[in-house]
Amino acid sequence: MDSSTNNETTHEFPPFFKVYKDGHVERYMTPERAATGGHLRAPTGLDSETGVQSKDVVVSPDSGVSARLFIPKINGPDQKFPLVVHYHGGGFCLGSPFMKTFHNFLVSLASEANVVVISIDYRLAPEHALPIAHEDSWAAMQWISAHSNGQGPEPWLNQYADFGRVFVAGESAGANIVHYVAVQAGATGLAGPNIVGTIIMHPYFGGKEKDKMIEYMYPTSAGFKDPILYPEVDPNLSKMAGKKVLVCVAEKDGLKDRVVLKLLRLYQCIKCDPRIAICKLIHRSLSFTQSLTHHIFFLTMDSSDNETTHEFPPYFKVYKDGRVERYMAPDTGGNHLAPAGLDSKTGVQTKDVVVLPESGVSARLFIPKINGPDQKFPLVFHYHGGGFCLGSPFMKPFHNFLVSLASEANAVVISVDYRLAPEHALPVAHEDSWAAMQWISAHSNGQGPEPWLNQYADFGRVFVAGESAGANIAHYVAVQAGATGLAGPNVIGSIILHPYFGGKEPDKMTHYIYPTSAGFKDPILYPETDPNLSKMAGKKVLVCVAEKDRLKERGLDYCETLRKSGWNGSVGYFESEGEGHGFFLLNPSSDKVGPLIKAMVDFINQN
């Protein structure tokens, strides 16, 4: 699933990212290091344990900057809460408030502090060189400030935020941004919000030695004279907004000394308000601050001292205590996650829905441009790829590809965010996907829980689709639908993109994430052994392969298997010349993406 193995790298900064000669960026990992159930993205909605509600908002349609908004439990009318503007960490090149680690932390903060929190999903380096992250964050602060008169575009901010009690907060690189925003707010005399204070958690600032990664991501930096990296040189420092600062560090954090020796003295020099308790008792300042902890321990456990038991690059490694660290996500640019909403270019609308509350399985729903009342569209059930252990329909590569498919095929698409291995061993991904198919099918009478499916989906024209591991799942779901006689949807066909099935040799990673497999006799891995294959739902299948994909032969085998199985349908075949596995996700600018989508569109729209 890594199409860049033949590409030369020009820059490598583990454990953050590497850059290939053709300019595309591959991230090694996300700050999703603790075992969080496999999913990268936390869905919005009501948190039943705390009563906190969350939703995503678009801050700047021009730049694509968005945010996640958290509202604490409402106990009475006209209730106003302090407002915390949060900026996430991740070395300026990783992270998002939509990720579980940040989401869960901010839910706790909103609940325990009884505050409204808005966390900004600024654009990431290196695709967007610094100081773009700072510029996005400052622009977002100005957008938030426009709500201070109660007339802004976001109702929750108008209704619940007390702009007389505003705080800015962040961790690591986000703490650096927080400092920048607070200084900008004071220096420019930002109208509207009354910034009471600043919360600086485990901050990153420049050190005594140059940082090669920062130099690469921030090519216009003035080095040791740059106020973004070295706040002591900022002529506007004394104008910083707010009257109090809380600085939080961790004893074993490599950045601690830089903070204690520089930042605390710096803030103490410019702040004369006696209410500042600038962390002379840091470890008593916040209940979650402990002595023997590492950098941003409150978001992710540091595994540097732990022995690994299993490593499967470029996918994941497992530590002795059972925690999983993913090397990378199928991410080709900027922010990892795409917010739901209206795509202005195509008119496609998207939203996220919870499919299985008990397991946390959710999905992203795509609706093409509506041109008239009572319009019904073909429905495509999609399952994403990623080796059963990476990926999500909320990630930009999948989201963008499915927006194009929904627009060009004029179809409703729903993509399932099944639980990932190894935290959830196979066949959990298949079971989740089949359960999601049953949930979606319950809408075929127009009485299901999701209005968009009731209103726009034509259950007489249904397709299942997926790429790589998702193609494996799509096949499984189609067979299950036929074998069980699934009522409701009329499954016309399947779109199998760059499929992964078992090979001639055992696959060690698949064996690890699927310990109950029957090996060469397992129908999930070897469809030719499935006694129900001839019952597969639908009357046509489109199999798409890529010329340079090492899995191409198994795609060809799959075509032949279907033809010999007794299944009464037709098999179509499409090959993308000169391309590798999953190229339409990893290299969406390829001129071969258009013909591939056209082949899919023609398949969907053929009678």
Number of C-alpha atoms within 10 A of each C-alpha: 23 16 16 19 10 8 11 11 17 11 14 16 13 12 12 20 21 18 19 17 12 11 12 17 23 23 23 24 21 22 22 22 19 18 16 16 16 24 24 26 25 19 24 18 16 16 16 8 7 14 16 23 20 23 17 22 18 20 23 14 11 8 11 15 22 25 23 23 26 29 25 25 17 15 7 7 7 8 11 19 23 20 28 29 23 28 29 24 27 17 18 27 25 23 23 31 28 27 19 21 22 23 23 16 13 24 23 14 18 27 21 11 12 18 26 30 29 26 27 28 29 30 28 25 24 22 18 18 18 23 19 17 24 21 16 23 26 20 17 24 21 17 16 21 19 19 21 19 11 18 12 16 14 17 12 17 27 19 16 21 24 21 25 15 17 23 26 28 27 24 26 24 22 27 26 28 33 29 24 22 26 24 21 18 22 18 16 12 12 16 12 15 22 19 24 18 21 26 21 25 24 27 27 21 20 19 14 7 7 11 11 10 16 19 14 16 20 18 12 12 17 13 17 17 13 15 19 22 21 18 22 17 13 15 10 15 21 15 17 24 25 19 16 21 24 19 23 24 28 22 16 14 16 13 20 20 14 17 22 16 10 15 21 17 13 16 20 16 10 13 19 11 10 10 10 15 15 20 17 11 10 17 16 12 15 13 7 9 18 16 11 10 16 21 22 22 17 16 19 17 17 14 18 8 7 12 11 17 11 15 16 13 12 14 22 21 18 21 17 12 11 14 18 25 22 23 23 20 21 24 21 20 20 18 23 28 24 21 24 20 16 18 15 10 8 14 16 23 20 21 17 21 19 19 23 15 9 7 12 16 22 24 23 23 26 29 25 25 17 15 7 7 8 8 11 19 23 20 28 30 24 29 29 25 28 19 19 29 25 23 24 30 28 26 20 21 23 23 23 17 17 24 25 16 22 28 22 16 22 21 28 30 30 28 26 28 28 32 28 25 24 23 19 17 18 23 19 17 24 21 16 23 26 20 17 25 23 17 16 21 19 19 21 19 11 18 12 16 14 17 12 16 27 19 17 21 24 21 25 15 19 23 27 28 27 24 26 26 24 27 26 28 32 29 24 23 27 25 21 19 22 18 16 12 12 16 12 15 22 19 24 19 25 30 26 28 28 30 30 24 19 20 13 7 7 11 11 10 17 19 14 16 20 19 13 12 17 13 17 17 13 15 19 22 21 20 24 20 15 16 11 17 23 18 19 25 28 22 14 19 23 20 22 22 29 23 15 15 20 14 21 20 15 19 24 15 14 21 18 13 17 20 15 12 17 11 18 15 15 14 16 13 14 15 19 18 11 10 19 24 25 23 21 20 23 23 18 16 11 12 10 18 17 14 13 17 18 14 16 22 18 12 19 23 12 6 6
